[in-house]
Each structure stands twice: as C-alpha cells, then as structure tokens.
Amino acid sequence: MKINKTFIFFFITAIACLSFLLFLVQQFSDEKIPMGLFIILFTLLMAQAVYIFFDAKNRGEKYYFLWGLFGLLNFPSSLIIYLLITRVIIKDKNRKTY
C-alpha cells in the first residue's frame, strides 16, 4: 500500500474533523459520554473512512477524497451507501444492453 500526499492530507483532515465533532458533543451535551465509547466510535469511523478512501481510489472513482470524508459521517450507513452506489448503481449504469 503506497501512502501518498493525498492520503496524508485526508487522514489529517479526518482526524481534525472527527476530533472537533467529538469535542463539541462532549462539551455541549447534558450527559457526559464515557471516553471508552469515544475511542471505539473514533476507531470505527476512521477505519471505515480509510477503507472507503482506498477502495474508491483503487476503483478509479473521481472524487475518492470526498468518499473518504463521507465515511466519517456515521457507521455503518456510509459504508452501505458507498457499496450500493459504487457496486450496484454505477455497475448497472455502465452495463451495456445489446
């Protein structure tokens, strides 16, 4: 796996966005959320985003960077939407009928 500048920029952007959002949730929620839950959530979202980023890049998607950021939104809905769009909808769109 070759790590290039785009991935490093994506990874730093993803960590910054996710950290800021988790900080806002922690500061402005009435109930305090355990730190262990934040670590699990952060790990799941980052793993999902990195998988989507590399998969989209390997498949030749035009906006693979944005697909990776889309993976940060929620778990596992972003992954399901990504797989449906790239595997089913685009595949059917590119299929030629004779």
C-alpha positions as CSV (number, residue, x, y, z in Angstrom):
1,M,0.0,0.0,0.0
2,K,1.5,3.3,-1.2
3,I,0.8,6.2,1.1
4,N,0.9,9.5,-0.8
5,K,0.3,13.2,0.0
6,T,-3.4,12.9,-0.7
7,F,-3.9,10.2,1.9
8,I,-1.9,12.1,4.5
9,F,-3.9,15.2,3.9
10,F,-7.2,13.2,4.0
11,F,-6.1,11.4,7.3
12,I,-5.1,14.7,9.0
13,T,-8.4,16.4,7.8
14,A,-10.4,13.4,9.0
15,I,-8.8,13.3,12.4
16,A,-9.3,17.1,12.9
17,C,-12.9,17.0,11.8
18,L,-13.8,13.9,13.9
19,S,-11.9,15.2,17.0
20,F,-13.7,18.6,16.7
21,L,-17.1,17.0,16.4
22,L,-16.5,14.6,19.3
23,F,-15.2,17.6,21.4
24,L,-18.4,19.6,20.6
25,V,-20.6,16.6,21.6
26,Q,-18.7,16.2,24.9
27,Q,-18.9,19.9,25.8
28,F,-22.5,20.7,24.9
29,S,-24.3,17.5,25.8
30,D,-26.1,17.4,29.2
31,E,-24.9,13.9,29.9
32,K,-21.2,13.1,29.9
33,I,-20.3,10.3,27.5
34,P,-17.6,7.8,28.6
35,M,-14.2,8.2,27.0
36,G,-14.1,4.5,26.0
37,L,-17.2,4.9,23.9
38,F,-15.5,7.9,22.1
39,I,-12.4,5.8,21.4
40,I,-14.5,2.9,20.0
41,L,-16.5,5.4,17.8
42,F,-13.4,7.2,16.6
43,T,-11.7,3.9,15.7
44,L,-14.8,2.6,13.8
45,L,-15.3,5.8,11.9
46,M,-11.6,6.2,11.0
47,A,-11.3,2.5,9.8
48,Q,-14.5,2.9,7.7
49,A,-13.3,6.2,6.2
50,V,-9.8,4.8,5.3
51,Y,-11.4,1.7,3.8
52,I,-13.7,3.8,1.6
53,F,-10.9,6.2,0.7
54,F,-8.6,3.4,-0.6
55,D,-11.4,1.4,-2.2
56,A,-12.7,4.4,-4.1
57,K,-9.2,5.3,-5.2
58,N,-8.4,1.8,-6.4
59,R,-11.7,1.6,-8.3
60,G,-10.8,4.9,-10.1
61,E,-13.6,7.0,-8.6
62,K,-13.2,10.6,-9.5
63,Y,-14.0,12.0,-6.0
64,Y,-12.3,9.4,-3.8
65,F,-11.3,12.1,-1.3
66,L,-14.9,13.1,-0.7
67,W,-16.0,9.5,-0.5
68,G,-13.5,9.1,2.3
69,L,-14.9,12.1,4.2
70,F,-18.4,10.7,3.6
71,G,-17.2,7.7,5.6
72,L,-16.8,9.9,8.7
73,L,-20.4,10.7,9.0
74,N,-21.8,7.6,10.6
75,F,-21.3,3.9,11.0
76,P,-22.3,1.7,9.0
77,S,-24.7,3.7,6.9
78,S,-22.0,5.5,5.0
79,L,-20.3,2.2,4.1
80,I,-23.6,0.6,3.0
81,I,-24.5,3.7,0.8
82,Y,-21.0,3.7,-0.7
83,L,-21.2,0.0,-1.5
84,L,-24.6,0.3,-3.1
85,I,-23.7,3.3,-5.2
86,T,-20.3,2.0,-6.4
87,R,-21.2,-1.7,-6.8
88,V,-24.8,-1.7,-7.8
89,I,-25.9,1.6,-9.3
90,I,-22.8,2.6,-11.2
91,K,-22.3,-1.0,-12.3
92,D,-25.8,-1.1,-13.8
93,K,-25.3,2.3,-15.3
94,N,-22.1,1.2,-17.1
95,R,-23.7,-2.1,-18.3
96,K,-24.3,-2.1,-22.0
97,T,-27.5,-3.5,-23.3
98,Y,-27.5,-5.2,-26.7
